Amino acid sequence: MEGTIRRSETSASPETVFDVAADLAAYPDWATGVAEVEILDRRPDGLAARASFVVDGFIKRISYELVYEYDRPHRISWRAVPGDDIEAMDGTYEFVPGAEGGTEILYTLRVQPAFSVPGFLRRQAEKQIVSSALRGLRRRAEDREP
């Protein structure tokens, strides 16, 4: 399964970017296409361990469930529970402190839908998801930075 990797930079600190990315319930406010998020299980530190998503996809509305792991404030990773719409998905956000402040964000995503989609359309959708998520994350983090 191929994937998409993109980098972006923000003036916000790694801690702020991590906090924005870890606030899954707020994704409908800033992540393009995310219609609903429900936190299904939380870790003892309050971060989401499992969450379900409904996304307005390019072809249809897609539902999926993700399981999360965290390394505060450096990394958030997830993998999908196979379901009707998503056969496999895994991704990561990595937050690297910039040499002169700010944060470099590395986003990787691999998606395998459970329905038939030509490879080039899947890759284009994946690239669009990653690019718009990075834009939204960067803007939201910069708005939150003191």
Salt bridges, closest charged atoms under 4 A:
ASP19 OD1 - ARG72 NH1 2.67
ASP29 OD2 - ARG140 NH2 3.99
GLU36 OE2 - ARG61 NH2 3.88
ASP45 OD2 - ARG43 NH2 2.48
ASP56 OD1 - ARG61 NE 3.32
GLU65 OE2 - ARG50 NH1 2.46
ASP85 OD1 - LYS60 NZ 2.76
ASP90 OD2 - ARG110 NH2 2.86
GLU94 OE2 - ARG75 NH1 2.76
GLU104 OE2 - ARG7 NH1 2.92
GLU126 OE2 - ARG122 NH1 3.50
